[in-house]
Amino acid sequence: MTTHTYHISNKKIDCIFQASISQLENYAADNAIVILTDSKIASVYHQQLSAYRVISFEAGEANKIQETVDQIILQLLEMEIDKDALLVGVGGGVVTDITGFVASIYKRGLRFGFVPTTILAMVDAAIGGKNGVNIGPYKNMIGTILQPWFILYDYSFLQSLPHEEWVNGFAEIIKHACIKDPVLFASIQQHQLSDYMQDTELLSDLIQKNVALKFEIVALDEMEKNERLHLNFGHTIGHAIENTYQIKHGAAVAIGMVVACHLSESLSGFDLSQTVQIVQLIKQYQLPTGIEMDVDRIIKLVLADKKRAGKDIRFVLLNSIGEAAIQLIPIETIRTHLIEYTS
């Protein structure tokens, strides 16, 4: 077991790696803990969660909505949960987003922590304090930024993780390497997905590197005014694709990264040979690099993106592998590029 403590603003966050969910007892008594999770995790891991009070909701991005939050809050009230309770989200990105949001607003704030159960949640969704829900096709339009007390990494949950969810999570790992860490990029080039699935030590090292990278960025810019925007590489187009075509987040982000690479060639001098490397790496980890898209539908969602500034979008480009840049791009330039990309 390894513990790293990170500091954001005036708060410290413990990350406990190669841990066990039973170590929640280090943070609160069992009767003070309320687990929030989805129906799949609640069913598969019933025994591991049996010591705690559990609230579950239907799994899936479609349930990351205000109605789910309302139902959870009603159950907390019925259980007479007070402000001394500890809310723990056990699950993937949908669970961590909803847990943080509920903890932010229930009785004006509860302590909370996470036990992420997917690769995507371990390296991305559980880190940084972003919490929220979707409105219709618009992602994360209601939310808060509030940091968890701890993140506990119990790799035993990955034993039941479907193959497609392993693939899904590696999109965010590739993203981190692209924007910040060329050494990480070279390292994952030397491996296959199966290497990480079969070697817990190798996987733990990779997760810890990604956790450290994201915490470094968030600590510089918790409220996403500048540096943290780099973490949106691939996401502006990716979110629009995800919600239009109902594909996995990682798959959509992978396609969004390819689009962003081609835009970077045109607008920031990004080298074609590096685009080729990124595309090859995305394929190497079994992620898609393109999709037939309805440009008008995609642009409509992009226009509602939180990064819009008038008729421009704050778009994350690459100067080189490991160096991201933010540029204001006219929406018509993005539209023209998408038409060329899909033709």
C-alpha positions as CSV (number, residue, x, y, z in Angstrom):
1,M,0.0,0.0,0.0
2,T,1.2,3.5,-0.9
3,T,-0.3,6.8,0.2
4,H,0.3,10.1,-1.6
5,T,-1.2,13.3,-0.2
6,Y,-1.9,16.1,-2.6
7,H,-2.8,19.7,-1.7
8,I,-5.4,21.8,-3.6
9,S,-6.2,25.3,-2.2
10,N,-6.4,24.7,1.5
11,K,-7.4,21.1,1.3
12,K,-5.4,17.9,1.4
13,I,-6.5,14.8,-0.5
14,D,-5.1,11.4,0.4
15,C,-4.7,8.9,-2.5
16,I,-4.2,5.4,-1.2
17,F,-2.9,3.0,-3.8
18,Q,-3.1,-0.9,-3.8
19,A,-5.6,-0.5,-1.0
20,S,-8.8,-2.3,0.1
21,I,-12.3,-0.9,0.5
22,S,-12.1,-2.2,4.1
23,Q,-9.7,0.7,4.8
24,L,-12.7,3.1,4.8
25,E,-12.7,2.4,8.6
26,N,-9.7,4.7,8.7
27,Y,-11.9,7.6,7.8
28,A,-15.2,6.9,9.6
29,A,-17.0,4.3,11.6
30,D,-19.0,1.9,9.5
31,N,-22.3,3.3,10.7
32,A,-21.3,6.8,9.7
33,I,-20.6,5.8,6.1
34,V,-23.1,5.9,3.3
35,I,-22.1,4.2,0.0
36,L,-23.4,5.7,-3.3
37,T,-23.0,3.3,-6.2
38,D,-24.7,2.0,-9.3
39,S,-26.9,-1.0,-9.7
40,K,-24.2,-3.1,-11.3
41,I,-21.6,-2.5,-8.6
42,A,-24.2,-3.0,-5.9
43,S,-25.1,-6.4,-7.3
44,V,-21.6,-7.7,-8.1
45,Y,-20.0,-6.5,-4.9
46,H,-22.9,-6.9,-2.5
47,Q,-20.7,-8.8,0.1
48,Q,-17.9,-6.1,0.1
49,L,-20.5,-3.4,0.6
50,S,-22.6,-5.2,3.2
51,A,-21.0,-3.5,6.2
52,Y,-22.4,-0.1,5.1
53,R,-25.6,1.7,4.3
54,V,-25.9,1.7,0.5
55,I,-27.9,3.8,-1.9
56,S,-27.8,2.7,-5.5
57,F,-29.1,4.0,-8.8
58,E,-29.4,2.6,-12.3
59,A,-26.0,2.4,-14.0
60,G,-25.2,4.5,-17.1
61,E,-24.6,8.0,-18.4
62,A,-28.3,8.4,-19.1
63,N,-28.9,8.5,-15.3
64,K,-26.4,11.2,-14.6
65,I,-29.2,13.7,-14.3
66,Q,-30.9,15.9,-11.7
67,E,-33.7,13.4,-11.2
68,T,-31.2,10.8,-9.9
69,V,-29.7,13.4,-7.5
70,D,-33.2,14.2,-6.2
71,Q,-33.9,10.6,-5.5
72,I,-30.6,10.1,-3.7
73,I,-31.2,13.2,-1.5
74,L,-34.7,11.9,-0.6
75,Q,-33.2,8.6,0.5
76,L,-30.6,10.4,2.6
77,L,-33.3,12.3,4.3
78,E,-35.3,9.2,4.9
79,M,-32.2,7.6,6.4
80,E,-31.8,10.7,8.6
81,I,-28.3,11.2,7.5
82,D,-26.7,14.2,9.2
83,K,-23.7,16.4,8.5
84,D,-21.4,14.1,10.4
85,A,-21.8,11.3,7.8
86,L,-19.2,10.3,5.2
87,L,-20.5,9.8,1.6
88,V,-18.4,7.4,-0.4
89,G,-18.8,7.0,-4.2
90,V,-18.0,3.5,-5.3
91,G,-18.0,3.2,-9.0
92,G,-17.0,4.8,-12.3
93,G,-17.2,8.4,-13.5
94,V,-20.9,8.7,-13.3
95,V,-20.9,7.6,-9.7
96,T,-18.0,9.9,-8.7
97,D,-19.6,12.9,-10.4
98,I,-23.0,12.3,-8.7
99,T,-21.5,11.6,-5.3
100,G,-19.4,14.8,-5.3
101,F,-22.4,16.8,-6.4
102,V,-24.8,15.3,-3.8
103,A,-22.1,15.8,-1.1
104,S,-21.7,19.4,-2.2
105,I,-25.4,20.3,-1.9
106,Y,-26.9,18.0,0.8
107,K,-27.4,20.1,3.9
108,R,-24.9,22.5,2.4
109,G,-22.1,20.0,2.4
110,L,-20.9,16.5,3.6
111,R,-17.5,15.0,3.7
112,F,-17.0,12.6,0.8
113,G,-14.5,10.2,-0.7
114,F,-14.2,7.9,-3.7
115,V,-13.4,4.2,-4.4
116,P,-13.1,4.4,-8.2
117,T,-13.8,1.1,-9.9
118,T,-12.9,1.8,-13.5
119,I,-9.6,2.9,-15.2
120,L,-11.3,6.1,-16.4
121,A,-12.4,7.0,-12.9
122,M,-9.0,6.1,-11.3
123,V,-7.0,8.3,-13.6
124,D,-9.4,11.1,-14.4
125,A,-13.0,11.3,-13.2
126,A,-12.3,10.9,-9.4
127,I,-9.5,13.5,-9.5
128,G,-9.9,17.3,-9.5
129,G,-13.2,18.0,-7.7
130,K,-15.5,18.4,-10.7
131,N,-18.9,17.1,-9.8
132,G,-22.2,17.4,-11.7
133,V,-24.9,16.1,-13.9
134,N,-26.1,16.5,-17.5
135,I,-29.1,18.3,-18.9
136,G,-30.5,16.6,-22.0
137,P,-27.6,16.2,-24.5
138,Y,-25.5,18.9,-22.7
139,K,-22.8,17.4,-20.5
140,N,-22.0,18.6,-17.0
141,M,-23.9,21.8,-17.2
142,I,-24.9,21.7,-13.6
143,G,-22.2,21.1,-11.1
144,T,-19.7,22.2,-8.4
145,I,-16.0,22.1,-7.8
146,L,-15.3,20.5,-4.4
147,Q,-12.5,18.2,-3.6
148,P,-12.9,14.8,-2.0
149,W,-11.3,13.9,1.3
150,F,-9.6,10.8,-0.1
151,I,-9.5,8.5,-3.1
152,L,-9.0,4.8,-2.3
153,Y,-7.6,2.6,-5.1
154,D,-8.8,-1.0,-4.6
155,Y,-7.7,-2.8,-7.8
156,S,-9.8,-5.9,-7.0
157,F,-12.7,-4.0,-8.5
158,L,-11.0,-4.2,-11.9
159,Q,-11.4,-8.0,-11.9
160,S,-15.0,-7.6,-13.1
161,L,-14.3,-4.7,-15.4
162,P,-15.4,-5.4,-19.0
163,H,-12.8,-5.2,-21.7
164,E,-14.5,-2.2,-23.3
165,E,-14.1,-0.3,-20.0
166,W,-10.4,-1.0,-20.0
167,V,-10.2,0.5,-23.5
168,N,-12.4,3.4,-22.4
169,G,-10.1,4.4,-19.6
170,F,-6.9,4.4,-21.7
171,A,-8.2,7.4,-23.8
172,E,-7.7,9.6,-20.8
173,I,-4.2,8.2,-20.2
174,I,-3.3,8.9,-23.8
175,K,-4.7,12.4,-23.4
176,H,-2.6,13.1,-20.3
177,A,0.5,12.0,-22.2
178,C,-0.3,14.1,-25.2
179,I,-0.8,17.3,-23.3
180,K,1.9,17.0,-20.6
181,D,4.2,14.1,-20.6
182,P,6.2,12.9,-23.6
183,V,8.0,10.3,-21.4
184,L,4.7,8.8,-20.5
185,F,3.7,8.8,-24.2
186,A,6.8,6.9,-25.1
187,S,6.2,4.4,-22.2
188,I,2.7,3.5,-23.2
189,Q,3.9,3.1,-26.8
190,Q,6.1,0.3,-25.6
191,H,3.2,-1.7,-24.2
192,Q,-0.2,-3.2,-25.1
193,L,-3.4,-3.0,-23.2
194,S,-3.0,-6.7,-22.2
195,D,0.3,-5.9,-20.4
196,Y,-1.5,-3.6,-18.0
197,M,-4.5,-6.0,-17.6
198,Q,-2.1,-8.8,-16.6
199,D,0.4,-6.9,-14.4
200,T,-1.0,-5.1,-11.4
201,E,2.4,-3.6,-10.5
202,L,2.8,-2.1,-14.0
203,L,-0.8,-0.9,-13.9
204,S,-0.4,0.7,-10.4
205,D,2.7,2.5,-11.6
206,L,0.8,3.9,-14.6
207,I,-2.2,4.9,-12.5
208,Q,0.0,6.7,-10.0
209,K,1.8,8.6,-12.7
210,N,-1.5,9.8,-14.2
211,V,-2.9,10.7,-10.8
212,A,0.2,12.8,-10.1
213,L,0.0,14.5,-13.5
214,K,-3.6,15.5,-13.1
215,F,-3.2,16.7,-9.5
216,E,-0.2,18.8,-10.6
217,I,-2.4,20.6,-13.2
218,V,-5.5,21.0,-10.9
219,A,-3.3,22.4,-8.1
220,L,-2.2,25.1,-10.4
221,D,-5.7,26.0,-11.6
222,E,-8.5,24.4,-9.5
223,M,-11.2,26.6,-11.0
224,E,-10.2,25.9,-14.7
225,K,-9.2,29.4,-15.8
226,N,-6.1,28.5,-17.7
227,E,-3.8,25.5,-17.1
228,R,-6.6,23.1,-16.3
229,L,-8.3,23.8,-19.6
230,H,-5.5,21.7,-21.2
231,L,-7.3,18.6,-19.7
232,N,-10.1,19.2,-22.2
233,F,-7.9,18.1,-25.1
234,G,-10.2,16.0,-27.3
235,H,-13.2,16.8,-25.2
236,T,-14.9,19.7,-27.0
237,I,-15.7,17.6,-30.1
238,G,-15.6,14.4,-28.0
239,H,-18.4,15.4,-25.7
240,A,-20.6,16.4,-28.7
241,I,-19.9,13.0,-30.4
242,E,-20.5,11.1,-27.2
243,N,-23.9,12.7,-26.7
244,T,-25.0,12.6,-30.3
245,Y,-24.1,9.0,-31.0
246,Q,-24.3,7.5,-27.5
247,I,-20.8,6.0,-27.6
248,K,-18.4,5.5,-24.8
249,H,-16.7,8.6,-23.4
250,G,-13.2,7.2,-24.1
251,A,-14.1,6.4,-27.7
252,A,-15.5,9.8,-28.3
253,V,-12.5,11.5,-26.7
254,A,-10.2,9.5,-28.9
255,I,-12.0,10.7,-32.0
256,G,-11.9,14.2,-30.6
257,M,-8.2,14.0,-30.1
258,V,-7.7,13.0,-33.7
259,V,-9.8,16.0,-34.8
260,A,-7.8,18.3,-32.5
261,C,-4.5,17.0,-33.9
262,H,-5.5,17.8,-37.4
263,L,-6.7,21.2,-36.3
264,S,-3.3,21.7,-34.6
265,E,-1.5,21.0,-37.8
266,S,-3.4,23.9,-39.4
267,L,-3.4,26.3,-36.6
268,S,-0.4,25.7,-34.3
269,G,2.2,24.1,-36.6
270,F,1.8,20.7,-35.0
271,D,3.9,18.2,-37.0
272,L,2.0,15.6,-39.2
273,S,4.5,12.9,-38.0
274,Q,3.3,13.4,-34.4
275,T,-0.3,13.2,-35.5
276,V,0.5,9.9,-37.0
277,Q,2.1,8.7,-33.7
278,I,-1.0,9.7,-31.8
279,V,-3.3,8.0,-34.2
280,Q,-1.2,4.9,-34.1
281,L,-1.2,4.9,-30.3
282,I,-5.0,5.3,-30.2
283,K,-5.4,2.4,-32.5
284,Q,-2.9,0.4,-30.5
285,Y,-5.2,0.7,-27.5
286,Q,-8.2,-0.4,-29.5
287,L,-9.9,3.0,-29.6
288,P,-11.5,4.5,-32.7
289,T,-10.0,7.3,-34.7
290,G,-13.0,8.5,-36.7
291,I,-16.8,8.4,-37.1
292,E,-19.3,9.5,-39.7
293,M,-20.9,12.6,-38.1
294,D,-23.6,15.1,-38.7
295,V,-21.6,18.3,-38.6
296,D,-24.6,20.5,-37.9
297,R,-25.6,18.4,-34.9
298,I,-22.1,18.4,-33.5
299,I,-21.7,22.2,-34.0
300,K,-25.0,22.8,-32.2
301,L,-23.6,21.0,-29.1
302,V,-20.2,22.7,-29.4
303,L,-22.0,26.0,-29.3
304,A,-23.4,25.1,-25.9
305,D,-19.9,24.1,-24.6
306,K,-18.8,25.8,-21.4
307,K,-15.6,26.9,-23.2
308,R,-17.5,29.1,-25.7
309,A,-16.5,32.8,-25.8
310,G,-18.9,34.6,-28.1
311,K,-18.4,33.3,-31.6
312,D,-15.2,31.5,-30.6
313,I,-14.4,28.3,-28.7
314,R,-11.4,28.0,-26.3
315,F,-10.0,24.9,-28.0
316,V,-7.1,22.8,-26.8
317,L,-4.4,22.3,-29.5
318,L,-1.0,20.7,-29.4
319,N,2.3,22.4,-30.2
320,S,4.1,19.1,-29.8
321,I,3.5,15.8,-28.0
322,G,3.6,16.8,-24.3
323,E,2.9,20.5,-24.9
324,A,-0.7,21.7,-25.2
325,A,-1.9,25.3,-26.0
326,I,-5.3,27.0,-25.8
327,Q,-6.5,29.0,-28.7
328,L,-9.6,30.9,-29.5
329,I,-11.0,29.4,-32.7
330,P,-14.0,30.8,-34.6
331,I,-16.8,28.3,-34.7
332,E,-16.9,28.5,-38.5
333,T,-13.3,27.4,-38.6
334,I,-14.3,24.3,-36.6
335,R,-17.3,23.7,-38.8
336,T,-15.1,23.9,-42.0
337,H,-12.6,21.5,-40.5
338,L,-15.2,19.0,-39.5
339,I,-16.7,19.1,-43.0
340,E,-13.2,18.4,-44.4
341,Y,-12.5,15.7,-41.8
342,T,-15.7,13.8,-42.6
343,S,-15.6,14.1,-46.4
